[in-house]
Amino acid sequence: MMSVARIYIMNAAKGRGDELESQLRRLTEIFSKVEGCLSVELFRLLSDPNSFVFLHRWNSVDDHQKGLEKLDMQELTTMMSALAQIPQGQYIDPLLSFQHMAAT
């Protein structure tokens, strides 16, 4: 079975971009240690410093669901309070990935 990815675009409430970034970095640390999580990436939009893309790849949708169960609800509530609105997440099917490797 191929891996799945979950993507969110998250917009911080006015003046709370740095706080949201900090919370997303913490969430990245948590997910990176959960069994079944293959990778986690966090991006800030160049066009809007209060907007972030949170991308995580899992062995399966089931592994992602189990990973959510490991989250501390207080931390999640803190992160959600820094958002302008509730983010809409989507599962995506990674079709192709390329990573340039430096010559050794």
C-alpha positions in Angstrom: 0.0 0.0 0.0 1.2 3.5 -0.9 1.6 6.1 1.8 -0.9 9.0 2.2 -0.4 12.6 3.0 -2.5 15.1 4.9 -2.3 18.8 4.1 -3.6 21.8 5.9 -3.5 25.5 5.0 -3.6 27.4 8.3 -4.1 31.1 8.8 -3.2 32.7 12.0 -5.5 35.2 13.8 -4.3 38.8 13.4 -1.1 39.3 15.2 -0.7 35.7 16.2 1.5 34.3 13.4 4.5 33.7 15.5 2.4 31.9 18.2 0.8 29.7 15.6 4.3 28.9 14.1 5.5 27.9 17.5 2.5 25.6 18.1 2.9 24.0 14.7 6.6 23.4 15.3 5.5 21.6 18.5 3.0 19.5 16.6 5.7 18.7 14.1 7.8 17.3 16.9 5.0 15.2 18.3 4.0 13.7 15.0 7.6 12.9 14.0 7.7 10.5 17.0 4.5 8.7 16.3 4.6 5.3 14.7 3.4 5.3 11.2 4.4 9.0 10.5 6.9 9.1 7.7 7.5 12.8 7.5 6.3 16.2 8.6 6.9 19.5 6.9 5.9 23.0 7.8 6.0 25.9 5.4 5.2 29.7 5.8 3.7 31.4 2.7 6.0 34.0 1.3 3.0 36.0 0.2 1.4 36.0 3.7 3.6 35.5 6.8 0.5 34.6 8.8 -0.3 31.6 6.7 1.2 28.2 6.9 1.1 24.9 5.1 1.3 21.8 7.3 2.1 18.6 5.4 2.5 15.2 7.0 2.9 11.8 5.4 1.7 8.5 6.9 1.8 4.8 6.2 -2.0 4.9 6.1 -5.1 6.9 6.9 -5.5 4.6 9.9 -2.0 5.5 11.2 -2.9 9.2 10.9 -6.1 8.6 12.9 -4.1 6.7 15.6 -1.6 9.6 15.6 -4.3 12.1 16.3 -5.3 10.1 19.4 -1.8 10.8 20.8 -2.3 14.5 20.8 -2.7 16.4 24.0 -6.0 18.1 23.8 -4.8 21.2 25.7 -2.0 21.7 23.2 -4.4 21.3 20.3 -6.8 23.8 21.9 -4.0 26.3 22.4 -3.0 25.9 18.7 -6.6 26.3 17.6 -7.0 29.5 19.5 -4.2 31.1 17.4 -6.1 30.3 14.2 -8.2 32.8 12.2 -10.6 29.9 11.3 -10.7 26.2 11.6 -8.4 24.7 8.9 -9.7 22.3 6.3 -7.4 19.3 6.0 -7.4 17.0 3.0 -5.8 13.6 2.4 -3.8 13.6 -0.7 -2.2 10.8 -2.7 1.5 11.4 -3.3 2.0 10.7 -7.0 5.6 11.7 -7.4 8.4 13.0 -5.3 11.8 14.2 -6.3 14.6 15.1 -3.9 17.9 16.4 -5.3 20.8 14.7 -3.7 24.1 16.4 -3.5 27.1 14.6 -4.9 29.4 13.1 -2.4 
